[in-house]
Amino acid sequence: MRKITSVLAPPVIRPRAAAGTAGAAVLALTVGLAGCGTGSDGASGGEGAENHSLELVIAGREVNAFANTLACEIEAKGPPAGLDVQIVSVKNADYGVEGITTAIQQAQAKVPDVIMTDIPDASAMDATLQEVVDNDIKLVTFNSVIDDESIPNAQVTTDVYETGVLAAESMAEMTEAQGTFLVVDYGAGNFTTNERTRGFIETVEAEYPDMEILPVQFDQADPAKAAQIINATLAAHPDLTGIWFTWSGATINSMAAVKDATAPGDLTILSSDADPALLEYFDEGYIQGLLAQNIPEITDELVARTVSALDGEEIDPVTLRLPPVVITPENREDP
């Protein structure tokens, strides 16, 4: 048995995004939303390849550019690697332990060689996932991952804490590390957005004493709540310097209120993700930075690690955490 060891990213990493990756990240999202095959008819590997069946369980393709783009890229990159990809789409409203468990069980009933899936909870689905592995099905997870690394063959995710760290460092650089700042999170108990919040706050508290952070606000994916947060904060703090949105939905739902109350550049706004809906505000000057998941690299790693698992290779580390891509006006068009 050979051992595959990643040299791309250690578990703890704090790099700046390399020049030239921003444009690729934006292009990937744009191409993904333009449409791709559904995977319903399968996709076959090259002539003579030993094809393996892969069930990709993914939620939110109808509303989430990241999910749709990742599905399109796996569908495109799988066949050359000998993977027959079938996409199991879960509606965004059903994303949760119950909805993903049901989808995984349906995928498992097809007896594929591999199940690739996002995980909505770090431990609540352990029994379901262990059953997958016990039935000799390889398990590869992405985005949100599980704590027990003895269960999956491989996990690939963006380092969400590091996303918050880079947001804090970028905000400090853009504002001379001074002023009053708001953080808008999805809600308590959401690991991904909470870690983005924690990375931002802990970095500011440790490194930037002249940056004041207001109490964290939670929008709960409610457009009315998002607008209320912006209006109330600007009324109480008319000198607000900047906002860190830890997920794209909060940004999108808040921008009408931001545009009503401010001019481009009055606030320094950073947002996680790079949904095409955000690019309009970015190009207008309302958003100064986007911290995007590097979908091309994530999907390259997912495919490579899936093939390694099928070949019986030991994968180290089991969980690969990649840094986000920081997109600014200066590197927006980088190839």
TIMARDREN-705612 format. One record per residue (C-alpha): x, y, z; residue in one letter. Coordinates in Angstrom, 1 decimal, decimal comma, padded with zeros to 4 digits. Layout:
[r [X; Y; Z]; a]
...
This chain:
[r [000,0; 000,0; 000,0]; m]
[r [001,4; 003,4; -001,0]; r]
[r [000,9; 006,5; 001,1]; k]
[r [-000,1; 009,7; -000,6]; i]
[r [000,9; 012,8; 001,2]; t]
[r [-000,3; 016,3; 000,3]; s]
[r [002,3; 019,0; -000,2]; v]
[r [-000,3; 021,6; -001,1]; l]
[r [-001,5; 022,7; 002,3]; a]
[r [-000,8; 021,7; 005,8]; p]
[r [-003,6; 021,6; 008,4]; p]
[r [-002,7; 025,1; 009,6]; v]
[r [-001,8; 027,6; 006,9]; i]
[r [-001,8; 031,4; 006,6]; r]
[r [-000,8; 032,3; 003,1]; p]
[r [-001,9; 035,2; 001,0]; r]
[r [-003,7; 034,1; -002,2]; a]
[r [-001,3; 034,0; -005,1]; a]
[r [-001,7; 036,5; -007,8]; a]
[r [-003,4; 035,0; -010,8]; g]
[r [-005,9; 032,8; -008,9]; t]
[r [-008,6; 035,4; -008,5]; a]
[r [-009,7; 035,6; -012,1]; g]
[r [-009,8; 031,8; -012,3]; a]
[r [-012,0; 031,6; -009,2]; a]
[r [-014,5; 034,2; -010,6]; v]
[r [-014,5; 032,5; -014,0]; l]
[r [-015,2; 029,1; -012,5]; a]
[r [-018,3; 030,4; -010,7]; l]
[r [-019,5; 032,2; -013,8]; t]
[r [-019,1; 029,1; -016,0]; v]
[r [-020,8; 027,0; -013,4]; g]
[r [-023,9; 029,1; -013,3]; l]
[r [-024,1; 029,1; -017,1]; a]
[r [-025,1; 025,4; -016,8]; g]
[r [-023,7; 021,9; -017,0]; c]
[r [-025,1; 018,4; -017,4]; g]
[r [-027,3; 017,0; -014,7]; t]
[r [-025,4; 013,7; -014,4]; g]
[r [-028,6; 011,8; -014,8]; s]
[r [-027,3; 009,8; -017,7]; d]
[r [-023,9; 009,2; -016,1]; g]
[r [-020,5; 010,1; -017,5]; a]
[r [-018,0; 007,5; -018,7]; s]
[r [-014,2; 007,4; -018,5]; g]
[r [-011,8; 007,2; -021,3]; g]
[r [-011,5; 004,2; -023,6]; e]
[r [-009,9; 001,3; -021,7]; g]
[r [-010,3; 002,9; -018,3]; a]
[r [-011,5; 001,0; -015,3]; e]
[r [-014,6; 003,1; -014,5]; n]
[r [-015,8; 003,5; -011,0]; h]
[r [-019,3; 004,7; -010,0]; s]
[r [-019,5; 007,9; -007,9]; l]
[r [-022,6; 009,3; -006,4]; e]
[r [-022,2; 013,0; -005,7]; l]
[r [-024,7; 014,2; -003,0]; v]
[r [-024,9; 018,0; -003,1]; i]
[r [-027,4; 020,5; -001,8]; a]
[r [-028,5; 023,9; -003,0]; g]
[r [-027,5; 023,9; -006,6]; r]
[r [-030,6; 025,9; -007,5]; e]
[r [-029,5; 028,9; -005,3]; v]
[r [-025,8; 028,4; -004,5]; n]
[r [-023,1; 029,2; -007,1]; a]
[r [-020,5; 027,3; -005,1]; f]
[r [-022,6; 024,1; -005,0]; a]
[r [-023,6; 024,3; -008,7]; n]
[r [-020,0; 025,0; -009,9]; t]
[r [-018,5; 022,2; -007,8]; l]
[r [-021,0; 019,8; -009,2]; a]
[r [-020,3; 020,9; -012,7]; c]
[r [-016,5; 020,6; -012,2]; e]
[r [-016,7; 017,1; -010,6]; i]
[r [-019,0; 016,0; -013,5]; e]
[r [-016,4; 017,3; -016,0]; a]
[r [-013,2; 016,1; -014,2]; k]
[r [-014,5; 012,7; -013,1]; g]
[r [-014,7; 010,8; -016,5]; p]
[r [-011,0; 011,4; -017,5]; p]
[r [-010,1; 010,0; -014,1]; a]
[r [-012,2; 006,9; -014,7]; g]
[r [-015,2; 008,1; -012,6]; l]
[r [-018,8; 007,6; -013,7]; d]
[r [-020,5; 010,6; -011,9]; v]
[r [-024,1; 010,6; -010,9]; q]
[r [-025,3; 013,8; -009,2]; i]
[r [-027,9; 013,5; -006,4]; v]
[r [-029,2; 017,0; -006,0]; s]
[r [-030,8; 018,0; -002,7]; v]
[r [-032,9; 021,2; -002,5]; k]
[r [-031,4; 023,9; -000,4]; n]
[r [-034,4; 023,9; 001,9]; a]
[r [-033,6; 020,2; 002,7]; d]
[r [-030,0; 020,8; 003,6]; y]
[r [-029,6; 019,4; 007,1]; g]
[r [-028,9; 016,1; 008,8]; v]
[r [-032,3; 014,6; 007,8]; e]
[r [-032,2; 015,6; 004,2]; g]
[r [-028,6; 014,7; 003,5]; i]
[r [-029,0; 011,4; 005,4]; t]
[r [-031,9; 010,5; 003,2]; t]
[r [-029,9; 011,3; 000,1]; a]
[r [-026,9; 009,3; 001,2]; i]
[r [-029,1; 006,3; 002,0]; q]
[r [-030,6; 006,5; -001,5]; q]
[r [-027,2; 006,8; -003,0]; a]
[r [-025,9; 003,9; -001,0]; q]
[r [-028,8; 001,7; -002,2]; a]
[r [-027,3; 002,0; -005,7]; k]
[r [-024,1; 000,3; -004,4]; v]
[r [-021,6; 002,7; -005,9]; p]
[r [-017,9; 002,5; -005,5]; d]
[r [-017,8; 006,0; -004,0]; v]
[r [-020,1; 008,5; -002,3]; i]
[r [-018,9; 012,1; -002,3]; m]
[r [-020,9; 014,4; -000,1]; t]
[r [-021,1; 017,6; 001,9]; d]
[r [-021,8; 017,1; 005,6]; i]
[r [-024,2; 019,5; 007,5]; p]
[r [-023,0; 018,4; 011,0]; d]
[r [-019,5; 017,5; 012,3]; a]
[r [-020,7; 014,4; 014,2]; s]
[r [-024,5; 013,8; 014,0]; a]
[r [-024,2; 011,7; 010,9]; m]
[r [-021,4; 009,4; 012,0]; d]
[r [-023,5; 006,3; 012,2]; a]
[r [-024,9; 006,8; 008,7]; t]
[r [-021,4; 007,5; 007,3]; l]
[r [-019,9; 004,5; 009,1]; q]
[r [-022,5; 002,3; 007,5]; e]
[r [-021,4; 003,5; 004,1]; v]
[r [-017,8; 002,6; 004,8]; v]
[r [-018,8; -000,8; 006,3]; d]
[r [-020,5; -001,6; 003,0]; n]
[r [-017,2; -001,2; 001,2]; d]
[r [-018,1; 002,1; -000,4]; i]
[r [-015,4; 004,8; -000,4]; k]
[r [-016,4; 008,0; 001,4]; l]
[r [-015,1; 011,4; 000,4]; v]
[r [-016,5; 014,6; 001,9]; t]
[r [-016,2; 018,3; 001,0]; f]
[r [-017,0; 021,7; 002,3]; n]
[r [-018,3; 021,0; 005,8]; s]
[r [-016,4; 017,9; 007,1]; v]
[r [-016,7; 015,5; 010,1]; i]
[r [-014,6; 015,4; 013,2]; d]
[r [-013,9; 011,7; 013,2]; d]
[r [-011,2; 011,2; 010,6]; e]
[r [-011,4; 007,4; 011,0]; s]
[r [-014,6; 007,3; 009,0]; i]
[r [-014,0; 009,0; 005,6]; p]
[r [-011,3; 008,1; 003,2]; n]
[r [-010,6; 011,8; 002,5]; a]
[r [-012,0; 015,2; 003,1]; q]
[r [-011,4; 018,5; 001,3]; v]
[r [-012,5; 021,8; 002,6]; t]
[r [-011,6; 025,5; 002,6]; t]
[r [-010,0; 026,6; 005,9]; d]
[r [-012,9; 028,5; 007,3]; v]
[r [-011,1; 029,9; 010,3]; y]
[r [-008,3; 031,0; 008,0]; e]
[r [-010,9; 032,8; 005,8]; t]
[r [-011,8; 034,9; 008,8]; g]
[r [-008,1; 035,6; 009,5]; v]
[r [-007,5; 036,8; 006,0]; l]
[r [-010,6; 038,9; 006,1]; a]
[r [-009,3; 040,6; 009,2]; a]
[r [-005,9; 041,2; 007,7]; e]
[r [-007,4; 042,5; 004,5]; s]
[r [-009,8; 044,8; 006,4]; m]
[r [-007,0; 046,2; 008,4]; a]
[r [-004,9; 046,8; 005,3]; e]
[r [-007,8; 048,6; 003,6]; m]
[r [-008,8; 050,8; 006,6]; t]
[r [-005,3; 051,5; 008,2]; e]
[r [-006,5; 049,2; 011,0]; a]
[r [-008,7; 051,8; 012,5]; q]
[r [-012,5; 052,3; 013,0]; g]
[r [-015,7; 050,5; 013,9]; t]
[r [-016,7; 047,2; 012,3]; f]
[r [-019,7; 045,0; 012,0]; l]
[r [-019,7; 041,2; 011,5]; v]
[r [-022,8; 039,6; 010,1]; v]
[r [-023,0; 035,8; 010,6]; d]
[r [-025,7; 033,3; 009,5]; y]
[r [-026,6; 032,1; 013,0]; g]
[r [-025,3; 030,4; 016,1]; a]
[r [-024,4; 026,8; 015,6]; g]
[r [-023,4; 027,1; 011,9]; n]
[r [-019,9; 025,8; 012,0]; f]
[r [-018,7; 027,3; 008,7]; t]
[r [-019,9; 030,9; 009,3]; t]
[r [-019,1; 030,8; 013,0]; n]
[r [-015,5; 029,9; 012,3]; e]
[r [-015,2; 032,7; 009,8]; r]
[r [-016,5; 035,0; 012,5]; t]
[r [-014,1; 033,6; 015,1]; r]
[r [-011,1; 033,9; 012,8]; g]
[r [-011,9; 037,6; 012,1]; f]
[r [-012,6; 038,5; 015,7]; i]
[r [-009,6; 036,7; 017,3]; e]
[r [-007,2; 038,2; 014,7]; t]
[r [-008,5; 041,7; 015,3]; v]
[r [-008,3; 041,4; 019,0]; e]
[r [-004,8; 040,0; 018,9]; a]
[r [-003,3; 042,3; 016,3]; e]
[r [-005,3; 045,4; 015,7]; y]
[r [-006,1; 047,3; 018,9]; p]
[r [-007,6; 050,3; 017,1]; d]
[r [-010,3; 048,3; 015,4]; m]
[r [-013,5; 048,1; 017,4]; e]
[r [-015,9; 045,2; 016,6]; i]
[r [-019,6; 045,7; 017,4]; l]
[r [-021,6; 042,8; 018,7]; p]
[r [-022,0; 040,1; 016,0]; v]
[r [-025,4; 040,1; 014,2]; q]
[r [-027,2; 037,0; 012,8]; f]
[r [-029,3; 037,3; 009,7]; d]
[r [-030,7; 033,7; 009,6]; q]
[r [-031,0; 034,0; 005,8]; a]
[r [-033,9; 036,4; 006,3]; d]
[r [-033,8; 039,4; 003,8]; p]
[r [-035,9; 041,6; 006,1]; a]
[r [-033,6; 040,8; 009,0]; k]
[r [-030,5; 041,5; 007,0]; a]
[r [-031,9; 044,9; 006,0]; a]
[r [-032,9; 045,7; 009,6]; q]
[r [-029,4; 044,9; 010,8]; i]
[r [-027,8; 047,3; 008,3]; i]
[r [-030,3; 050,1; 008,9]; n]
[r [-030,1; 049,8; 012,7]; a]
[r [-026,3; 049,6; 012,8]; t]
[r [-025,9; 052,7; 010,5]; l]
[r [-028,4; 054,6; 012,6]; a]
[r [-026,6; 053,8; 015,8]; a]
[r [-023,1; 054,1; 014,3]; h]
[r [-023,1; 056,6; 011,4]; p]
[r [-019,3; 056,4; 011,4]; d]
[r [-019,2; 052,7; 010,7]; l]
[r [-016,0; 051,8; 008,9]; t]
[r [-016,6; 048,4; 007,5]; g]
[r [-018,6; 045,1; 007,4]; i]
[r [-017,4; 041,5; 007,2]; w]
[r [-020,2; 039,3; 005,8]; f]
[r [-019,4; 035,7; 006,6]; t]
[r [-021,6; 034,2; 003,9]; w]
[r [-022,8; 035,4; 000,6]; s]
[r [-026,6; 035,3; 001,3]; g]
[r [-026,2; 037,9; 004,0]; a]
[r [-024,3; 040,2; 001,7]; t]
[r [-026,8; 039,8; -001,1]; i]
[r [-029,7; 040,4; 001,2]; n]
[r [-028,1; 043,5; 002,8]; s]
[r [-026,9; 045,3; -000,3]; m]
[r [-030,2; 047,1; -001,1]; a]
[r [-030,0; 048,7; 002,4]; a]
[r [-026,3; 049,5; 002,0]; v]
[r [-027,0; 051,2; -001,4]; k]
[r [-029,9; 053,2; 000,0]; d]
[r [-027,8; 054,6; 002,9]; a]
[r [-024,3; 054,9; 001,4]; t]
[r [-022,3; 055,7; -001,7]; a]
[r [-019,6; 053,3; -003,1]; p]
[r [-016,6; 053,3; -000,9]; g]
[r [-018,3; 054,9; 002,1]; d]
[r [-018,0; 051,5; 003,8]; l]
[r [-015,3; 048,9; 003,4]; t]
[r [-017,2; 045,7; 002,8]; i]
[r [-015,7; 042,2; 002,6]; l]
[r [-017,8; 039,1; 001,8]; s]
[r [-017,1; 035,4; 001,9]; s]
[r [-017,7; 033,7; -001,3]; d]
[r [-017,8; 035,1; -004,8]; a]
[r [-021,3; 034,4; -006,1]; d]
[r [-022,0; 036,1; -009,4]; p]
[r [-024,7; 038,1; -007,7]; a]
[r [-022,0; 039,8; -005,6]; l]
[r [-019,8; 040,7; -008,6]; l]
[r [-022,2; 043,5; -009,7]; e]
[r [-021,8; 045,2; -006,3]; y]
[r [-018,0; 044,5; -006,4]; f]
[r [-017,7; 046,2; -009,7]; d]
[r [-019,8; 049,1; -008,6]; e]
[r [-017,4; 049,7; -005,7]; g]
[r [-019,7; 048,8; -002,8]; y]
[r [-017,7; 045,6; -002,1]; i]
[r [-013,9; 045,9; -001,8]; q]
[r [-013,0; 042,3; -001,3]; g]
[r [-014,4; 038,7; -001,8]; l]
[r [-012,9; 035,7; -000,1]; l]
[r [-013,8; 032,9; -002,5]; a]
[r [-013,4; 029,2; -002,2]; q]
[r [-010,9; 027,9; -004,7]; n]
[r [-013,2; 025,6; -006,6]; i]
[r [-010,7; 024,5; -009,3]; p]
[r [-008,2; 023,4; -006,7]; e]
[r [-010,9; 021,9; -004,4]; i]
[r [-012,3; 019,7; -007,3]; t]
[r [-008,8; 018,7; -008,5]; d]
[r [-008,1; 017,5; -005,0]; e]
[r [-011,4; 015,7; -004,6]; l]
[r [-010,9; 013,8; -007,8]; v]
[r [-007,3; 013,0; -007,1]; a]
[r [-008,1; 011,7; -003,6]; r]
[r [-011,1; 009,7; -004,7]; t]
[r [-008,9; 007,9; -007,3]; v]
[r [-006,2; 007,4; -004,6]; s]
[r [-008,8; 005,9; -002,2]; a]
[r [-010,0; 003,5; -004,9]; l]
[r [-006,4; 002,5; -005,6]; d]
[r [-006,0; 001,6; -001,9]; g]
[r [-003,6; 004,4; -001,1]; e]
[r [-003,4; 005,8; 002,4]; e]
[r [-004,2; 009,5; 002,2]; i]
[r [-002,4; 011,9; 004,6]; d]
[r [-003,7; 014,2; 005,8]; p]
[r [-007,2; 012,7; 005,7]; v]
[r [-008,6; 016,3; 005,9]; t]
[r [-007,1; 018,8; 003,5]; l]
[r [-007,8; 022,5; 004,4]; r]
[r [-007,1; 024,9; 001,5]; l]
[r [-006,8; 028,7; 001,8]; p]
[r [-009,4; 030,9; 000,2]; p]
[r [-008,7; 033,2; -002,8]; v]
[r [-008,8; 036,8; -001,9]; v]
[r [-010,3; 038,8; -004,7]; i]
[r [-009,7; 042,6; -004,8]; t]
[r [-010,1; 045,3; -007,5]; p]
[r [-006,4; 045,0; -008,1]; e]
[r [-006,4; 041,3; -009,0]; n]
[r [-010,0; 041,0; -010,2]; r]
[r [-008,9; 040,4; -013,9]; e]
[r [-005,8; 038,3; -013,2]; d]
[r [-005,9; 035,2; -015,4]; p]
